Amino acid sequence: MFIVYRLLKLAAICAVFFSIYDLIAFGEITWVSRFLSEFK
């Protein structure tokens, strides 16, 4: 359970980092749509 908690924390940090990067680079958050398009 502790490992799952650490992975979720890491995923949250990555999501925030990618969001900030996208805002700087593209002016909008695009990683969500890119991530979802990987599964289609």
PQR file of N, CA, C, O and H, with PARSE charges and radii, in Angstrom:
ATOM      1  N   MET A   1       0.833  -1.202   0.000 -0.4000 1.5000
ATOM      2  CA  MET A   1       0.000   0.000   0.000 -0.0000 2.0000
ATOM      3  C   MET A   1       0.871   1.257   0.000  0.5500 1.7000
ATOM      4  O   MET A   1       0.543   2.250  -0.650 -0.5500 1.4000
ATOM      5  N   PHE A   2       1.974   1.203   0.731 -0.4000 1.5000
ATOM      6  CA  PHE A   2       2.890   2.348   0.786 -0.0000 2.0000
ATOM      7  C   PHE A   2       3.478   2.651  -0.594  0.5500 1.7000
ATOM      8  O   PHE A   2       3.643   3.812  -0.969 -0.5500 1.4000
ATOM      9  H   PHE A   2       2.240   0.397   1.260  0.4000 1.0000
ATOM     10  N   ILE A   3       3.789   1.591  -1.341 -0.4000 1.5000
ATOM     11  CA  ILE A   3       4.351   1.759  -2.688 -0.0000 2.0000
ATOM     12  C   ILE A   3       3.331   2.422  -3.611  0.5500 1.7000
ATOM     13  O   ILE A   3       3.679   3.292  -4.410 -0.5500 1.4000
ATOM     14  H   ILE A   3       3.655   0.648  -1.036  0.4000 1.0000
ATOM     15  N   VAL A   4       2.059   2.001  -3.493 -0.4000 1.5000
ATOM     16  CA  VAL A   4       0.997   2.597  -4.306 -0.0000 2.0000
ATOM     17  C   VAL A   4       0.866   4.090  -4.000  0.5500 1.7000
ATOM     18  O   VAL A   4       0.702   4.906  -4.907 -0.5500 1.4000
ATOM     19  H   VAL A   4       1.777   1.295  -2.844  0.4000 1.0000
ATOM     20  N   TYR A   5       0.941   4.438  -2.709 -0.4000 1.5000
ATOM     21  CA  TYR A   5       0.850   5.841  -2.296 -0.0000 2.0000
ATOM     22  C   TYR A   5       1.991   6.658  -2.900  0.5500 1.7000
ATOM     23  O   TYR A   5       1.778   7.772  -3.378 -0.5500 1.4000
ATOM     24  H   TYR A   5       1.074   3.775  -1.972  0.4000 1.0000
ATOM     25  N   ARG A   6       3.202   6.099  -2.878 -0.4000 1.5000
ATOM     26  CA  ARG A   6       4.357   6.811  -3.445 -0.0000 2.0000
ATOM     27  C   ARG A   6       4.216   6.985  -4.951  0.5500 1.7000
ATOM     28  O   ARG A   6       4.582   8.030  -5.490 -0.5500 1.4000
ATOM     29  H   ARG A   6       3.375   5.194  -2.490  0.4000 1.0000
ATOM     30  N   LEU A   7       3.684   5.960  -5.643 -0.4000 1.5000
ATOM     31  CA  LEU A   7       3.481   6.062  -7.091 -0.0000 2.0000
ATOM     32  C   LEU A   7       2.434   7.125  -7.424  0.5500 1.7000
ATOM     33  O   LEU A   7       2.592   7.873  -8.388 -0.5500 1.4000
ATOM     34  H   LEU A   7       3.387   5.111  -5.205  0.4000 1.0000
ATOM     35  N   LEU A   8       1.374   7.190  -6.633 -0.4000 1.5000
ATOM     36  CA  LEU A   8       0.343   8.209  -6.856 -0.0000 2.0000
ATOM     37  C   LEU A   8       0.908   9.605  -6.634  0.5500 1.7000
ATOM     38  O   LEU A   8       0.593  10.536  -7.376 -0.5500 1.4000
ATOM     39  H   LEU A   8       1.246   6.582  -5.849  0.4000 1.0000
ATOM     40  N   LYS A   9       1.752   9.748  -5.601 -0.4000 1.5000
ATOM     41  CA  LYS A   9       2.378  11.035  -5.309 -0.0000 2.0000
ATOM     42  C   LYS A   9       3.301  11.446  -6.462  0.5500 1.7000
ATOM     43  O   LYS A   9       3.316  12.608  -6.869 -0.5500 1.4000
ATOM     44  H   LYS A   9       2.008   8.992  -4.998  0.4000 1.0000
ATOM     45  N   LEU A  10       4.062  10.491  -6.978 -0.4000 1.5000
ATOM     46  CA  LEU A  10       4.943  10.754  -8.114 -0.0000 2.0000
ATOM     47  C   LEU A  10       4.143  11.137  -9.350  0.5500 1.7000
ATOM     48  O   LEU A  10       4.521  12.053 -10.079 -0.5500 1.4000
ATOM     49  H   LEU A  10       4.049   9.548  -6.648  0.4000 1.0000
ATOM     50  N   ALA A  11       3.029  10.432  -9.589 -0.4000 1.5000
ATOM     51  CA  ALA A  11       2.173  10.738 -10.736 -0.0000 2.0000
ATOM     52  C   ALA A  11       1.592  12.146 -10.626  0.5500 1.7000
ATOM     53  O   ALA A  11       1.496  12.859 -11.626 -0.5500 1.4000
ATOM     54  H   ALA A  11       2.722   9.687  -8.996  0.4000 1.0000
ATOM     55  N   ALA A  12       1.207  12.546  -9.419 -0.4000 1.5000
ATOM     56  CA  ALA A  12       0.658  13.886  -9.208 -0.0000 2.0000
ATOM     57  C   ALA A  12       1.712  14.956  -9.479  0.5500 1.7000
ATOM     58  O   ALA A  12       1.418  15.974 -10.105 -0.5500 1.4000
ATOM     59  H   ALA A  12       1.285  11.968  -8.607  0.4000 1.0000
ATOM     60  N   ILE A  13       2.933  14.729  -9.010 -0.4000 1.5000
ATOM     61  CA  ILE A  13       4.033  15.672  -9.246 -0.0000 2.0000
ATOM     62  C   ILE A  13       4.325  15.785 -10.743  0.5500 1.7000
ATOM     63  O   ILE A  13       4.529  16.884 -11.260 -0.5500 1.4000
ATOM     64  H   ILE A  13       3.172  13.902  -8.501  0.4000 1.0000
ATOM     65  N   CYS A  14       4.343  14.644 -11.434 -0.4000 1.5000
ATOM     66  CA  CYS A  14       4.577  14.642 -12.887 -0.0000 2.0000
ATOM     67  C   CYS A  14       3.469  15.395 -13.617  0.5500 1.7000
ATOM     68  O   CYS A  14       3.745  16.164 -14.537 -0.5500 1.4000
ATOM     69  H   CYS A  14       4.178  13.752 -11.015  0.4000 1.0000
ATOM     70  N   ALA A  15       2.224  15.179 -13.214 -0.4000 1.5000
ATOM     71  CA  ALA A  15       1.095  15.859 -13.853 -0.0000 2.0000
ATOM     72  C   ALA A  15       1.214  17.370 -13.704  0.5500 1.7000
ATOM     73  O   ALA A  15       0.978  18.114 -14.656 -0.5500 1.4000
ATOM     74  H   ALA A  15       2.000  14.554 -12.466  0.4000 1.0000
ATOM     75  N   VAL A  16       1.583  17.822 -12.505 -0.4000 1.5000
ATOM     76  CA  VAL A  16       1.762  19.260 -12.261 -0.0000 2.0000
ATOM     77  C   VAL A  16       2.913  19.797 -13.110  0.5500 1.7000
ATOM     78  O   VAL A  16       2.796  20.864 -13.713 -0.5500 1.4000
ATOM     79  H   VAL A  16       1.775  17.218 -11.732  0.4000 1.0000
ATOM     80  N   PHE A  17       4.027  19.057 -13.157 -0.4000 1.5000
ATOM     81  CA  PHE A  17       5.184  19.488 -13.940 -0.0000 2.0000
ATOM     82  C   PHE A  17       4.844  19.595 -15.424  0.5500 1.7000
ATOM     83  O   PHE A  17       5.187  20.583 -16.073 -0.5500 1.4000
ATOM     84  H   PHE A  17       4.122  18.191 -12.667  0.4000 1.0000
ATOM     85  N   PHE A  18       4.161  18.562 -15.967 -0.4000 1.5000
ATOM     86  CA  PHE A  18       3.782  18.582 -17.382 -0.0000 2.0000
ATOM     87  C   PHE A  18       2.811  19.718 -17.676  0.5500 1.7000
ATOM     88  O   PHE A  18       2.884  20.338 -18.737 -0.5500 1.4000
ATOM     89  H   PHE A  18       3.883  17.759 -15.439  0.4000 1.0000
ATOM     90  N   SER A  19       1.898  19.995 -16.738 -0.4000 1.5000
ATOM     91  CA  SER A  19       0.934  21.082 -16.929 -0.0000 2.0000
ATOM     92  C   SER A  19       1.644  22.426 -16.995  0.5500 1.7000
ATOM     93  O   SER A  19       1.335  23.251 -17.855 -0.5500 1.4000
ATOM     94  H   SER A  19       1.839  19.491 -15.876  0.4000 1.0000
ATOM     95  N   ILE A  20       2.593  22.651 -16.092 -0.4000 1.5000
ATOM     96  CA  ILE A  20       3.361  23.898 -16.084 -0.0000 2.0000
ATOM     97  C   ILE A  20       4.182  24.027 -17.367  0.5500 1.7000
ATOM     98  O   ILE A  20       4.238  25.101 -17.968 -0.5500 1.4000
ATOM     99  H   ILE A  20       2.844  21.981 -15.393  0.4000 1.0000
ATOM    100  N   TYR A  21       4.818  22.930 -17.785 -0.4000 1.5000
ATOM    101  CA  TYR A  21       5.607  22.947 -19.021 -0.0000 2.0000
ATOM    102  C   TYR A  21       4.739  23.276 -20.227  0.5500 1.7000
ATOM    103  O   TYR A  21       5.124  24.077 -21.079 -0.5500 1.4000
ATOM    104  H   TYR A  21       4.772  22.058 -17.297  0.4000 1.0000
ATOM    105  N   ASP A  22       3.551  22.646 -20.296 -0.4000 1.5000
ATOM    106  CA  ASP A  22       2.645  22.899 -21.414 -0.0000 2.0000
ATOM    107  C   ASP A  22       2.175  24.348 -21.433  0.5500 1.7000
ATOM    108  O   ASP A  22       2.076  24.951 -22.502 -0.5500 1.4000
ATOM    109  H   ASP A  22       3.238  21.996 -19.605  0.4000 1.0000
ATOM    110  N   LEU A  23       1.888  24.911 -20.271 -0.4000 1.5000
ATOM    111  CA  LEU A  23       1.451  26.302 -20.210 -0.0000 2.0000
ATOM    112  C   LEU A  23       2.541  27.245 -20.714  0.5500 1.7000
ATOM    113  O   LEU A  23       2.253  28.232 -21.390 -0.5500 1.4000
ATOM    114  H   LEU A  23       1.969  24.421 -19.403  0.4000 1.0000
ATOM    115  N   ILE A  24       3.791  26.935 -20.382 -0.4000 1.5000
ATOM    116  CA  ILE A  24       4.915  27.773 -20.828 -0.0000 2.0000
ATOM    117  C   ILE A  24       5.162  27.579 -22.329  0.5500 1.7000
ATOM    118  O   ILE A  24       5.358  28.547 -23.063 -0.5500 1.4000
ATOM    119  H   ILE A  24       4.025  26.133 -19.833  0.4000 1.0000
ATOM    120  N   ALA A  25       5.150  26.313 -22.777 -0.4000 1.5000
ATOM    121  CA  ALA A  25       5.524  26.007 -24.153 -0.0000 2.0000
ATOM    122  C   ALA A  25       4.407  26.297 -25.152  0.5500 1.7000
ATOM    123  O   ALA A  25       4.664  26.829 -26.232 -0.5500 1.4000
ATOM    124  H   ALA A  25       4.991  25.526 -22.181  0.4000 1.0000
ATOM    125  N   PHE A  26       3.164  25.949 -24.797 -0.4000 1.5000
ATOM    126  CA  PHE A  26       2.060  26.034 -25.762 -0.0000 2.0000
ATOM    127  C   PHE A  26       0.977  27.027 -25.358  0.5500 1.7000
ATOM    128  O   PHE A  26       0.105  27.347 -26.166 -0.5500 1.4000
ATOM    129  H   PHE A  26       2.956  25.517 -23.920  0.4000 1.0000
ATOM    130  N   GLY A  27       1.015  27.519 -24.123 -0.4000 1.5000
ATOM    131  CA  GLY A  27      -0.004  28.435 -23.649 -0.0000 2.0000
ATOM    132  C   GLY A  27      -1.300  27.743 -23.256  0.5500 1.7000
ATOM    133  O   GLY A  27      -2.287  28.399 -22.921 -0.5500 1.4000
ATOM    134  H   GLY A  27       1.723  27.259 -23.466  0.4000 1.0000
ATOM    135  N   GLU A  28      -1.292  26.402 -23.301 -0.4000 1.5000
ATOM    136  CA  GLU A  28      -2.466  25.632 -22.889 -0.0000 2.0000
ATOM    137  C   GLU A  28      -2.010  24.249 -22.447  0.5500 1.7000
ATOM    138  O   GLU A  28      -0.907  23.818 -22.783 -0.5500 1.4000
ATOM    139  H   GLU A  28      -0.491  25.869 -23.573  0.4000 1.0000
ATOM    140  N   ILE A  29      -2.851  23.557 -21.698 -0.4000 1.5000
ATOM    141  CA  ILE A  29      -2.502  22.219 -21.228 -0.0000 2.0000
ATOM    142  C   ILE A  29      -2.908  21.208 -22.299  0.5500 1.7000
ATOM    143  O   ILE A  29      -4.094  20.980 -22.536 -0.5500 1.4000
ATOM    144  H   ILE A  29      -3.747  23.907 -21.425  0.4000 1.0000
ATOM    145  N   THR A  30      -1.907  20.609 -22.941 -0.4000 1.5000
ATOM    146  CA  THR A  30      -2.167  19.699 -24.067 -0.0000 2.0000
ATOM    147  C   THR A  30      -1.801  18.260 -23.753  0.5500 1.7000
ATOM    148  O   THR A  30      -2.146  17.360 -24.517 -0.5500 1.4000
ATOM    149  H   THR A  30      -0.943  20.794 -22.749  0.4000 1.0000
ATOM    150  N   TRP A  31      -1.102  18.019 -22.633 -0.4000 1.5000
ATOM    151  CA  TRP A  31      -0.628  16.650 -22.380 -0.0000 2.0000
ATOM    152  C   TRP A  31      -1.771  15.690 -22.083  0.5500 1.7000
ATOM    153  O   TRP A  31      -1.656  14.490 -22.333 -0.5500 1.4000
ATOM    154  H   TRP A  31      -0.821  18.750 -22.012  0.4000 1.0000
ATOM    155  N   VAL A  32      -2.886  16.218 -21.544 -0.4000 1.5000
ATOM    156  CA  VAL A  32      -4.034  15.349 -21.248 -0.0000 2.0000
ATOM    157  C   VAL A  32      -4.599  14.772 -22.529  0.5500 1.7000
ATOM    158  O   VAL A  32      -4.839  13.568 -22.617 -0.5500 1.4000
ATOM    159  H   VAL A  32      -2.979  17.193 -21.340  0.4000 1.0000
ATOM    160  N   SER A  33      -4.815  15.625 -23.530 -0.4000 1.5000
ATOM    161  CA  SER A  33      -5.377  15.152 -24.800 -0.0000 2.0000
ATOM    162  C   SER A  33      -4.377  14.255 -25.531  0.5500 1.7000
ATOM    163  O   SER A  33      -4.777  13.276 -26.162 -0.5500 1.4000
ATOM    164  H   SER A  33      -4.620  16.603 -23.459  0.4000 1.0000
ATOM    165  N   ARG A  34      -3.087  14.574 -25.456 -0.4000 1.5000
ATOM    166  CA  ARG A  34      -2.075  13.710 -26.077 -0.0000 2.0000
ATOM    167  C   ARG A  34      -2.045  12.338 -25.395  0.5500 1.7000
ATOM    168  O   ARG A  34      -1.935  11.304 -26.056 -0.5500 1.4000
ATOM    169  H   ARG A  34      -2.762  15.369 -24.944  0.4000 1.0000
ATOM    170  N   PHE A  35      -2.144  12.350 -24.053 -0.4000 1.5000
ATOM    171  CA  PHE A  35      -2.130  11.106 -23.290 -0.0000 2.0000
ATOM    172  C   PHE A  35      -3.343  10.239 -23.610  0.5500 1.7000
ATOM    173  O   PHE A  35      -3.219   9.025 -23.773 -0.5500 1.4000
ATOM    174  H   PHE A  35      -2.232  13.189 -23.516  0.4000 1.0000
ATOM    175  N   LEU A  36      -4.527  10.869 -23.699 -0.4000 1.5000
ATOM    176  CA  LEU A  36      -5.742  10.121 -24.006 -0.0000 2.0000
ATOM    177  C   LEU A  36      -5.738   9.606 -25.440  0.5500 1.7000
ATOM    178  O   LEU A  36      -6.285   8.535 -25.703 -0.5500 1.4000
ATOM    179  H   LEU A  36      -4.629  11.855 -23.566  0.4000 1.0000
ATOM    180  N   SER A  37      -5.142  10.333 -26.367 -0.4000 1.5000
ATOM    181  CA  SER A  37      -5.105   9.908 -27.765 -0.0000 2.0000
ATOM    182  C   SER A  37      -4.208   8.686 -27.953  0.5500 1.7000
ATOM    183  O   SER A  37      -4.339   7.975 -28.949 -0.5500 1.4000
ATOM    184  H   SER A  37      -4.698  11.204 -26.153  0.4000 1.0000
ATOM    185  N   GLU A  38      -3.301   8.435 -27.010 -0.4000 1.5000
ATOM    186  CA  GLU A  38      -2.456   7.244 -27.060 -0.0000 2.0000
ATOM    187  C   GLU A  38      -3.276   5.962 -26.930  0.5500 1.7000
ATOM    188  O   GLU A  38      -2.870   4.908 -27.421 -0.5500 1.4000
ATOM    189  H   GLU A  38      -3.195   9.013 -26.200  0.4000 1.0000
ATOM    190  N   PHE A  39      -4.428   6.052 -26.268 -0.4000 1.5000
ATOM    191  CA  PHE A  39      -5.237   4.864 -25.992 -0.0000 2.0000
ATOM    192  C   PHE A  39      -6.341   4.641 -27.015  0.5500 1.7000
ATOM    193  O   PHE A  39      -7.045   3.632 -26.962 -0.5500 1.4000
ATOM    194  H   PHE A  39      -4.758   6.908 -25.869  0.4000 1.0000
ATOM    195  N   LYS A  40      -6.495   5.585 -27.955 -0.4000 1.5000
ATOM    196  CA  LYS A  40      -7.566   5.463 -28.945 -0.0000 2.0000
ATOM    197  C   LYS A  40      -7.091   4.677 -30.161  0.5500 1.7000
ATOM    198  O   LYS A  40      -7.859   4.472 -31.101 -0.5500 1.4000
ATOM    199  H   LYS A  40      -5.923   6.404 -27.999  0.4000 1.0000
TER
END
